[in-house]
């Protein structure tokens, strides 16, 4: 998988119908968001605490996808401001590849999407709503996943 290509599952284009789950892959937590089946509004789902075991983290992501009944998954790529993949984007691509291998047998498509500034935007929105410090730390990853997913939805045909 390359940074500059979108990937999809066996059903062809993943821009069809059904719910979408999105993941913001952090080093301590994975932010999760999902959208309605009409693909109009993204909502936060929560976070998955990193376990230190990539296999367990992958299983937790698959459980979240199943729980929200997603037909498509979007994984954020933390590209540099220049748009180039750095070490974080390469790590996200490796993790997305493992997730894709787990989802393809389930008929669930996976795409990657540029997530530059989603955390910054999520932090700004949380501050505006009065959440700061520890209160914001617990939800910023899910909010970033929501920002990522809403941007992806807004770009969809």
VOBA-1610 file (N, C-alpha, C; in pm, whole numbers, padded with zeros to 5 digits, always signed):
BEGIN
Unk+00085-00117+00000Unk+00000+00000+00000Unk+00090+00123+00000Unk+00056+00222-00081Unk+00131+00346-00088Unk+00047+00458-00028Unk+00113+00562+00020Unk+00044+00676+00079Unk-00047+00745-00021Unk-00006+00754-00146Unk-00081+00833-00244Unk-00193+00757-00312Unk-00226+00638-00265Unk-00336+00565-00327Unk-00440+00531-00224Unk-00564+00531-00268Unk-00671+00487-00181Unk-00686+00338-00203Unk-00723+00267-00098Unk-00741+00123-00110Unk-00885+00090-00077Unk-00931-00015-00136Unk-01066-00058-00106Unk-01071-00209-00101Unk-01177-00259-00046Unk-01196-00403-00031Unk-01248-00466-00159Unk-01294-00589-00150Unk-01331-00665-00266Unk-01455-00614-00337Unk-01535-00532-00272Unk-01659-00485-00332Unk-01636-00374-00434Unk-01511-00338-00463Unk-01484-00230-00558Unk-01481-00098-00485Unk-01548+00002-00537Unk-01546+00134-00476Unk-01607+00130-00338Unk-01538+00187-00242Unk-01588+00189-00105Unk-01677+00310-00081Unk-01704+00389-00183Unk-01784+00510-00166Unk-01934+00482-00184Unk-01976+00360-00158Unk-02116+00322-00174Unk-02199+00360-00053Unk-02285+00269-00011Unk-02376+00295+00100Unk-02327+00224+00226Unk-02388+00257+00336Unk-02357+00192+00463Unk-02271+00279+00552Unk-02264+00239+00675Unk-02185+00313+00774Unk-02036+00303+00746Unk-01966+00406+00791Unk-01822+00411+00778Unk-01764+00431+00918Unk-01658+00358+00949Unk-01583+00379+01073Unk-01451+00445+01035Unk-01400+00530+01123Unk-01272+00596+01099Unk-01183+00579+01220Unk-01054+00564+01194Unk-00954+00548+01300Unk-00847+00656+01289Unk-00819+00720+01402Unk-00707+00811+01417Unk-00606+00735+01502Unk-00499+00688+01441Unk-00404+00599+01507Unk-00300+00676+01586Unk-00322+00684+01716Unk-00225+00749+01803Unk-00132+00648+01866Unk-00029+00696+01934Unk+00065+00604+01997Unk+00012+00550+02129Unk-00075+00625+02197Unk-00132+00579+02323Unk-00276+00534+02310Unk-00349+00599+02218Unk-00491+00569+02198Unk-00523+00571+02049Unk-00629+00499+02015Unk-00682+00501+01878Unk-00819+00567+01886Unk-00833+00680+01819Unk-00961+00747+01815Unk-01052+00680+01714Unk-01180+00665+01750Unk-01276+00597+01663Unk-01398+00686+01644Unk-01443+00692+01520Unk-01567+00764+01486Unk-01644+00679+01387Unk-01769+00713+01368Unk-01852+00642+01271Unk-01954+00740+01215Unk-02021+00699+01109Unk-02125+00785+01052Unk-02255+00706+01036Unk-02360+00781+01009Unk-02490+00720+00984Unk-02486+00645+00851Unk-02584+00560+00827Unk-02585+00477+00706Unk-02604+00559+00578Unk-02655+00682+00590Unk-02669+00769+00471Unk-02539+00845+00442Unk-02441+00829+00530Unk-02309+00889+00514Unk-02314+01042+00508Unk-02386+01099+00604Unk-02394+01245+00607Unk-02329+01306+00730Unk-02333+01238+00845Unk-02286+01298+00969Unk-02195+01204+01047Unk-02075+01250+01077Unk-01980+01173+01158Unk-02006+01200+01306Unk-01987+01096+01386Unk-02004+01106+01531Unk-01888+01035+01599Unk-01849+01083+01718Unk-01743+01012+01791Unk-01795+00881+01847Unk-01715+00779+01847Unk-01750+00650+01905Unk-01679+00633+02039Unk-01554+00671+02043Unk-01474+00656+02165Unk-01329+00631+02129Unk-01256+00579+02226Unk-01115+00550+02202Unk-01084+00406+02241Unk-00981+00356+02180Unk-00926+00226+02215Unk-00789+00253+02276Unk-00770+00215+02399Unk-00639+00232+02463Unk-00541+00132+02403Unk-00424+00179+02364Unk-00321+00090+02311Unk-00282-00009+02421Unk-00272-00136+02384Unk-00240-00241+02481Unk-00091-00273+02486Unk-00017-00230+02386Unk+00123-00270+02375Unk+00139-00395+02290Unk+00027-00458+02254Unk+00025-00577+02171Unk-00049-00542+02041Unk+00023-00529+01929Unk-00043-00491+01803Unk-00158-00584+01763Unk-00146-00712+01793Unk-00253-00807+01761Unk-00380-00778+01840Unk-00364-00747+01967Unk-00481-00712+02050Unk-00543-00581+02004Unk-00460-00485+01966Unk-00511-00357+01916Unk-00590-00379+01787Unk-00539-00464+01699Unk-00608-00496+01575Unk-00744-00561+01603Unk-00746-00655+01696Unk-00872-00719+01733Unk-00972-00618+01787Unk-00924-00524+01867Unk-01013-00420+01922Unk-01070-00332+01811Unk-00988-00301+01711Unk-01037-00220+01599Unk-01143-00297+01519Unk-01119-00425+01495Unk-01217-00506+01422Unk-01348-00514+01501Unk-01338-00530+01633Unk-01460-00531+01717Unk-01537-00401+01704Unk-01465-00287+01704Unk-01531-00157+01690Unk-01601-00146+01554Unk-01535-00192+01449Unk-01593-00189+01314Unk-01722-00271+01312Unk-01716-00388+01372Unk-01836-00474+01376Unk-01946-00411+01460Unk-01909-00350+01572Unk-02008-00289+01660Unk-02087-00179+01591Unk-02020-00098+01511Unk-02091+00011+01442Unk-02147-00035+01307Unk-02126-00163+01276Unk-02177-00223+01152Unk-02130-00147+01028Unk-02000-00117+01025Unk-01942-00042+00914Unk-01919-00131+00793Unk-01943-00075+00676Unk-01912-00144+00551Unk-01781-00091+00492Unk-01733+00020+00546Unk-01609+00083+00500Unk-01535+00137+00621Unk-01404+00133+00615Unk-01319+00188+00719Unk-01224+00289+00656Unk-01206+00402+00724Unk-01110+00504+00682Unk-01004+00515+00791Unk-00879+00503+00751Unk-00767+00516+00845Unk-00691+00643+00810Unk-00670+00727+00910Unk-00599+00852+00889Unk-00450+00833+00872Unk-00394+00908+00776Unk-00250+00908+00755Unk-00194+01042+00800Unk-00106+01041+00898Unk-00047+01166+00948Unk+00068+01212+00858Unk+00033+01264+00742Unk+00134+01314+00650Unk+00197+01441+00705Unk+00317+01472+00659Unk+00380+01597+00698Unk+00305+01713+00632Unk+00329+01835+00676Unk+00261+01949+00617Unk+00290+01964+00468Unk+00403+01910+00424Unk+00436+01913+00281Unk+00361+01806+00203Unk+00293+01716+00275Unk+00218+01609+00210Unk+00298+01482+00193Unk+00419+01481+00245Unk+00504+01363+00231Unk+00488+01270+00351Unk+00504+01141+00326Unk+00494+01045+00436Unk+00622+01043+00519Unk+00607+01058+00647Unk+00718+01045+00739Unk+00706+00913+00813Unk+00782+00897+00920Unk+00777+00772+00996Unk+00638+00740+01052Unk+00565+00842+01098Unk+00431+00817+01153Unk+00335+00767+01044Unk+00343+00825+00925Unk+00258+00781+00815Unk+00294+00638+00772Unk+00423+00607+00769Unk+00465+00472+00734Unk+00413+00370+00837Unk+00418+00406+00964Unk+00365+00317+01068Unk+00214+00300+01053Unk+00145+00409+01021Unk+00000+00402+01001Unk-00033+00314+00880Unk+00046+00323+00775Unk+00025+00238+00658Unk+00043+00090+00690Unk+00143+00059+00770Unk+00164-00081+00810Unk+00046-00130+00892Unk-00001-00047+00984Unk-00115-00087+01067Unk-00242-00098+00982Unk-00261-00005+00889Unk-00377-00010+00801Unk-00374-00135+00713Unk-00256-00176+00671Unk-00243-00296+00589Unk-00286-00420+00668Unk-00245-00427+00794Unk-00287-00539+00879Unk-00437-00538+00902Unk-00493-00419+00923Unk-00637-00407+00942Unk-00711-00448+00815Unk-00659-00406+00701Unk-00722-00442+00573Unk-00726-00594+00557Unk-00616-00660+00589Unk-00612-00807+00578Unk-00717-00872+00668Unk-00746-00812+00782Unk-00848-00866+00872Unk-00989-00835+00823Unk-01007-00724+00752Unk-01141-00681+00709Unk-01185-00738+00575Unk-01093-00764+00485Unk-01129-00812+00351Unk-01214-00940+00359Unk-01179-01039+00441Unk-01264-01158+00448Unk-01406-01129+00498Unk-01422-01016+00567Unk-01554-00977+00617Unk-01630-00893+00514Unk-01567-00865+00400Unk-01630-00784+00296Unk-01633-00636+00328Unk-01540-00592+00414Unk-01535-00452+00456Unk-01419-00384+00386Unk-01447-00272+00319Unk-01347-00198+00244Unk-01266-00108+00338Unk-01144-00075+00297Unk-01059+00015+00375Unk-00996+00117+00282Unk-00997+00241+00327Unk-00928+00350+00256Unk-00841+00423+00356Unk-00738+00488+00304Unk-00658+00578+00386Unk-00693+00720+00344Unk-00678+00813+00438Unk-00710+00953+00410Unk-00613+01043+00486Unk-00578+01153+00424Unk-00490+01253+00484Unk-00555+01308+00611Unk-00484+01300+00721Unk-00541+01350+00846Unk-00467+01473+00899Unk-00393+01540+00812Unk-00320+01658+00859Unk-00413+01755+00929Unk-00372+01800+01043Unk-00439+01902+01124Unk-00572+01859+01185Unk-00610+01731+01175Unk-00736+01689+01238Unk-00730+01701+01389Unk-00617+01666+01449Unk-00605+01677+01594Unk-00607+01823+01637Unk-00542+01909+01560Unk-00543+02052+01590Unk-00686+02106+01583Unk-00759+02068+01480Unk-00898+02113+01466Unk-00985+02057+01578Unk-00963+01932+01615Unk-01040+01871+01724Unk-01010+01942+01857Unk-00883+01972+01883Unk-00847+02042+02006Unk-00910+02181+02010Unk-00911+02249+01898Unk-00971+02382+01890Unk-01122+02374+01922Unk-01190+02276+01864Unk-01333+02260+01888Unk-01361+02223+02033Unk-01277+02140+02092Unk-01296+02101+02232Unk-01275+02221+02324Unk-01172+02303+02296Unk-01150+02424+02376Unk-01270+02517+02366Unk-01324+02531+02245Unk-01440+02619+02224Unk-01562+02569+02301Unk-01568+02437+02323Unk-01682+02382+02397Unk-01656+02377+02547Unk-01538+02427+02590Unk-01508+02433+02733Unk-01429+02316+02786Unk-01393+02220+02702Unk-01314+02105+02748Unk-01165+02136+02729Unk-01091+02128+02837Unk-00947+02150+02830Unk-00877+02050+02921Unk-00747+02044+02909Unk-00666+01960+02997Unk-00706+01814+02994Unk-00721+01755+03113Unk-00752+01613+03123Unk-00886+01577+03059Unk-00983+01664+03071Unk-01115+01637+03012Unk-01104+01625+02861Unk-01022+01709+02800Unk-01006+01706+02654Unk-00920+01587+02612Unk-00820+01553+02692Unk-00728+01446+02655Unk-00802+01315+02633Unk-00906+01290+02709Unk-00980+01166+02697Unk-01066+01156+02572Unk-01096+01268+02509Unk-01185+01264+02393Unk-01123+01320+02265Unk-01004+01377+02273Unk-00945+01441+02155Unk-00920+01341+02043Unk-00882+01219+02073Unk-00854+01121+01969Unk-00981+01083+01893Unk-01090+01064+01967Unk-01218+01034+01903Unk-01268+01153+01823Unk-01248+01273+01878Unk-01288+01394+01806Unk-01206+01410+01678Unk-01078+01377+01683Unk-00993+01385+01563Unk-01040+01284+01458Unk-01079+01164+01501Unk-01132+01065+01408Unk-01262+01115+01346Unk-01343+01185+01426Unk-01467+01241+01375Unk-01440+01349+01270Unk-01342+01435+01295Unk-01305+01540+01199Unk-01255+01474+01070Unk-01171+01373+01082Unk-01120+01299+00967Unk-01236+01241+00886Unk-01328+01174+00954Unk-01439+01110+00884Unk-01531+01212+00819Unk-01561+01321+00889Unk-01650+01422+00830Unk-01587+01482+00703Unk-01456+01506+00707Unk-01388+01557+00588Unk-01396+01456+00474Unk-01379+01328+00506Unk-01388+01223+00405Unk-01530+01218+00347Unk-01630+01226+00433Unk-01770+01226+00387Unk-01799+01346+00298Unk-01749+01462+00337Unk-01774+01584+00261Unk-01711+01579+00121Unk-01602+01504+00107Unk-01536+01489-00023Unk-01599+01381-00110Unk-01683+01296-00050Unk-01743+01186-00123Unk-01845+01234-00223Unk-01850+01166-00337Unk-01950+01206-00439Unk-02093+01176-00393
//
